[in-house]
Amino acid sequence: MIHLSNIVRLYGQGENATYALGGVSLDLPPGAFVKITGASGSGKTTLLNIIGGLDTEYSGKAIVAGKDLKILNDRELSGFRQETVGFVFQHFHLLDHLDALQNVALPSFFAKDDRPSPLLRAEEVLTRVGLKKKMRSFPGELSGGQKQRVAIARALFNRPRLILADEPTGNLDTQTSSQIISLFESLNREDGLTVIVVTHEDHLFQKASRSVRLKDGRVAEEAPQ
Amino acid sequence: MTFKKFRRFTVQNIRRNRKNFIFSGFGIIAGVSSFIFFVALGNGIKRVVAREIFPLEANRIQVVPRLAGFDIPAGSREITAEALGRFSTIPGVAAVYPRMKLAVPATMALEGQRFPDEDLARIARLPGISPEMVESVRKLDLWMEIMADGIDPRLTKSDILFGPFQKPAAGEPIPILISRQLIEIYNASFAKARLLPPVSDILVPYVPAVTLTLNDSYVVRDLAGLKEHVRVKLVGLSHHALLGGVTMPLDVVREINRRFAGPKAAEIYDSALLEVVASDKLSSVQMAIKDLGFKIDESQKRMAESVGLAVTLVTLGFTLISLVMVGVAAVNIGHIFFMIIYERQREIGLLRALGASKRDIRSMIHGEAALVGTAGGAVGVAVGTAACILVNWIAVKLLPQFPFKPHQFFAFPVWIFAGGIALAVAFCLVGAFAPANRAARLDPASVLSGRG
């Protein structure tokens, strides 16, 4: 599913240049549940952005779902993100002027084809994450856990094969965090999705099939759990 | 993104930022409305110039004799019946209308007390005629030397006439036409100061017949020959009539000239109006006329062009001011888009993560700009049109009468409304160009992680 070979990502130039990733190589099979941990600034988010095709300013080779991301043009890369990847962020990034249903259906605006009923699909995925009753609620009316569920539903909208979650429990309390973790586990187990979760808290996501620990932009430890 | 989705998405975004856009929309509305106002005013004035002051007829050429010159053989510069025949054989010429000036001086005495009482009573019954005006007509004692000419009656076929314009039967008055331009000057300047009734088409049938004295002059004394009194009756107003005199049927003038100035005076015309079948034949006909030794009289055309040019330049000046206003509004729109993009950069990053390409983002911003331009332009067109209607109403009602004062100061060519909206859209798109590119170039990874 994911093949990363000697990925180097540099921020800044000359003397001010800092390595976010200093030669990361990874092979992750389809259906894996991967937890990426590490201290703040260790390169976790950068790695996730490269896998998701959001960041292309790297050297090395990143092949995801059979596509070499480095050689794709902007349109192809957008298509890749649309069809293959679902992003979940720590700060949810929901649009306040849209209700939950419309937020979830947002990816349909950029789909190449004119799907007959994007709102039906949005309803379907909201039901999947247990938020059917909150479909018409606006983000301001939802709790942190509910917002994250809406964000997960939005990530599922285009039926991706890969879910990339960046600190998905970073803004949630312990109880809500465990509910969200269970949801990710269920998506991996029941829906067969490859899930990569970035977290700085080692004790979370105990059921991940694989754990990668980054330190100073390098893989410090990689082990099946 | 399909067009339907694109439209929905754009409308959604505009709604969200409506306060910002309403503010910048004021500039667009002001610019477009002033554009509509000045262009419509310029067109209205040009229309008056072209139709009333210097009426130009497309596909018609005024031919005059060429002035004597060393290279012109004697005789070739006179427009005779033979020359008219030659004109009519030029390919592309549809009709030839000769014109002949009266070869003898003539005077006219407008003595009000001589007008029949029943004629004055009929005038008094007309709308807009006050008893004071009728009294002024009765007291009128005006003596003037009159210039006159004769035209082919076929030329008057598009004029509204209140009697036949042709050689009259014995004992009947000679029908005459007066220039519409002359009437404008009379109504606005002469009549008003003397409390005389204004002359318009509806008054023409009520103007009494008056006496014209032929072979009489207040300028030249001791004219040889006998004076002759003829009665003339106004039958209509025409652009083809002599500007400073009266115009009779050509046959009448020809006969008077023969009687008073001899047979040659009845055979030489002063000008001829040539009607050309189509405008693409104009230049070839003009060439042929010049080859025959005649001159094209373009003084009317040149005057119309000069005035038209002056009006165009003034209109252009004001239009440029409008464009500057729309331009400033476009710069303002650009700033607002920069601000909005800054505020929405995380959202743009999110859209990129959800599958939007750079092109989608650029289109989204351009779409919003086009929508703001369309809405601002449409309101600007409406406001501009309303301002034209209001100003026209005020001008017609409150401005004092002046020569050629139109009933409609503004003219709206068909393109003006679409042009106003297109202008607004174009300027908004220009204003949004740089912000759209900036939005498209935003690095989604940076803005989503808060580094952007």
Interface residues (C-beta under 8 A of the other chain):
Chain A: T45 T46 N49 G52 L54 D55 D74 R75 L77 S78 G79 R81 Q82 E83 F87 F89 H93 L95 H97 L98 L106 P107 S108 F109 F110 A111 D114 R154 N158
Chain B: M1 T2 K4 K5 F6 R8 F9 Q12 R15 R16 R346 E347 G349 L350 L351 R352 A353 L354 G355 A356 S357 K358 R359 D360 D443 P444 A445 L448 S449
